[in-house]
Amino acid sequence: MRNIVVSLIIALISVLLVFVFLWYEGIIIPNTLNVKSYPVKGVDVSSYQGEIEWTKLQDQDMSFAFIKATEGSSFTDPYYQTNWKNAQKTNLRIGAYHFFSFDSKGATQAKHFIKTVSIDKYGLPPVIDVEFYADKEKNPPDRSEVESELQTMITMLEEHYEKKVILYTTQEAYELYIKDSFSQCDLWIRDVLTKPTLPDNQYWTFWQYTDREQLNGYNGDEKFIDVNVFHGNKKEFEKYGY
């Protein structure tokens, strides 16, 4: 009996290891079935994707793209301006995102984003990416401080762009910093293994369902690309953000 149990455990571990390997290599995408009911797909990109052939991305059933613009109070993605200019030549709806720094004031981060990203009434709303980096998950900043600085940035972007701000976040960062606050913002949640279920039954607008897709049309150091879905149909997406 003991030998049978040991054999079953070894078999389960082997299956798990094979699954992890296939996922890591982008051979399988766990959420493939979960996203079938969402017809509107899009990518989010940064300098990691290098030079992008935007028409090729569009032709792979993509409807939108979020492009990294800024990070913290001074960093600008070196590919942002080129990406924005070339993406505008396609039928993709595009928006810009900012990687939020826990180490900078919300006001200076907002000013940096506003200086970099011009107003586009046809574009998607501005995005603030709130997630852990470096040692922040092990040593998370105080919620009240983060909430104050993030709210300052949100308010400044809302006033400047006259659009509702989107907050991109992971499940972990959502629990610690977003939950029960920022109801004025739309949510873009990351969950690459299962369909997201937020603890307070909050509604998500965008879902990053994989970071392991491989598409044609980019040549950066990163061979994978993030793919997302919109929580709605194509007609609803056409009206979104106006």
N, C-alpha and C positions, 0 to 999 in steps of 0.2 A: 504493500500500500504506500509506504514511504517513497519507494522508487517511482511510483506513478505520480505522486504529488510533485516530486522534484522534477520529473520529466515535463509535467504540465507547466511548472513555473519557468523552466528553461525555454519551453516553446513560446510562452507568452512574452518573455523578455526578448526573444529572437524576433517575434512579430513586431513588437514595439520598436526595436532598433531598426528594423527594415523600414517601418513607417516613417520614423524620424529621418532616416537617410533619404528616402524618396521625397519627403516634404522639403528637407533642406536643399536638395538639388533642384527643386521646382518641378519634379516629375509628377507629383500629385498635389492638388490644392484642396485641402479639407472642406472648404466652404462652397465647392462647385455646385452642389445640389441646393444649398441654402440660398443662393443668389438668383436662381432661375426665375423667380417671380418678380425680379426687379429689372426692367428693360433698359434702364438708363445707366450706362457705365462710363467711367472716366479714370484718368490717371492723375497721380501727383508726382512731380519731378523736381530735381535739383541738379546741381553740378555733377552729381554722381552718375547721371545718365549721359553726360558729355554732350556732344552735338546731336541734335534731334531733327529727324526728318518728320515734320509735323503732319504732313499729308499721309504718310505711311501709318502713323499712329491713328489718325482719324479713320482711315480705311479699315481698321481692325475693330470696328463696332464701338468706337469711343465717341462719346458726346460732349465731354468736358475735360478740362485739365486745370489743376491747381499747380501754380509755378512758384517755387521758393524765391522770395525776393530778399528778405532780410533776416538777421538774427541779432538779438541783443540790441545794443545802442549804436553799433558802428559797422558790423559786418554786412556786406551785400554779396549775394550769390553772384559769382563772376559770369554766370550764363543767363542771369535774369533778363537783362535787356534784350539779348538776342532771342531768347526763348519767347518772350512776350511779343516781340515784333513779328517773328515768324509764325507763331501760333495764331496771331490775328489774321493771317492770310488764309486760314482754313475756316470751316464751319463750326469748329469747336467753340463752346462757351468757355471762357477762361477767367481765372481769378488768381490773385496773388496771396501767398501766405508768409507769415512771420514766425520764426522760431523764438518763443518767449524765453527770456533769461531770468532766472531767479536772482541774479546778481546785479541787475540793473533796474533803475527806476522805470515805472510804467510810462511816465511822460516822455522820457528821452527815447524810449523804444518806439513810442507812437510817432514822435517827430521824425525819427529815422525812417520809419515805414512810409509816412506821408511824403517825405522828401523824395523817396525812391519810386513810389508807385503812384502814377497819375490817376486822376478820376476818369472812370469809364462807365458811363451810365448803363451800358449794355453788358458790362462784365459781371461776374459772380461777386458776391459780397467778400470783403476782406476776411482773412482767416488768421487766427492766432493759435499756434501750435503749442499746447501745454502738455509737456511730458518730462519725465526725469532724464537727466543726463549726468555723466561723470559719477560722482558719489552721492547724488541727490536722493536716490531711492533709499540708500542706507542712512543718510543724514538729511531727511526732508526739512525744508524750510518751514517756518511757522505759518500755519494757514492764514491767520489774520493779516500777516504782512503780505503774503502772496495775493490774497483776495483784494487788498487795498490797491496794490500796484496794478494788478490785472484789471480791476474795475476802472482805474484811471485811463489805462490804454484803451479799453473798450469804449469808454465815453468819448475820448478824443477821435477815435476812428469813426464812430457813429456820426458824430457831428461833422466831420470832414467829408466823408463819402456818402452820407445820407442813406446808408444801408444798414441793415441788421448784421452784426458781426457773427461769424461762425467760429466756434471753439472746437478745435481738433484736440482729442485727448485719448489716452489709454484708459483701460479699466482702473488701473492703480491710481493714476493721477486724478481721474474722475472722482473716485472714492474720497480722496484726501482734500481736493481743492475745488471741485466743481459742484459736487452734489449739494442740493438744497440752496444753491446760489445761481446767479447769472441767468435767470429765467428769460431775460430779454434776448438772449443769444440762441442761435440754432446750434445743434450739436453734430459733430462729425466724430464718430467713435471708431477706434481701431479694435478689431478682434479677428485674428487670422486663423482661428481654429473653429469657432462656433458662431452662430448668429448671436449678436449682442443682446443681452437683457440687462438693463440698468436697474440697480437696486431700488430706486424710487419711481420706477415705471416711467421714467422720462422718455420723451419721444426723440428719436434721432433722425436727422435729415440726410446725412451721408454716413456711409459705412465703408471703412477700408477693410476689405475682406481677405486680401492677400498682399504679402510683400515679396512673393516668389513667382510672379508671372514673368514670362519671357516673351516679349513682343519684338517685332521688327521695327527698325527706325531710329535706333540710338547706338552710340558706340563708346559709352563711358566705361570707367573702371568697374562699375556695378553692372552685372549682367542681368539682374532682376529689376522689375519695376512694380511700384504699388498700383493696385487697381481697386476702384471704389464703385459703389452703387449709390444712386439717389433713391430716397424713400418716396417713390411716387411714379406715375406714368409719364410718358413723353409730353403730353399736353401740360401737365402740372409743372414739369421741368422748364418748359418754354416760358412759363409765367414767373418762375421762381427768381427772386432777387430784384424784382421791379417794384 
